[in-house]
Amino acid sequence: MQLPQTDTITLEDILITEELSRRNPRAENLLKENQALHTLARQLVNQPQTILQSIVDMALDL
């Protein structure tokens, strides 16, 4: 039994570098970024097992 053929996805289909360069940059929030870094530093000492999820959450928030 043969599987139906699917279209091949190329790297050019995924990369959106040109589109990203046309977007307006987000305003800086240095206080919020600094607080995030302090939080991550404390978490790295106290709960290193959850640091990756925290980084992802903060990246989405910032």
Summary of the structure (lengths in Angstrom):
residues: 62
radius of gyration: 19.3
end to end distance: 49.0
largest distance: 59.6
contacts: 88
relative contact order: 0.10
helix: 66%
strand: 0%
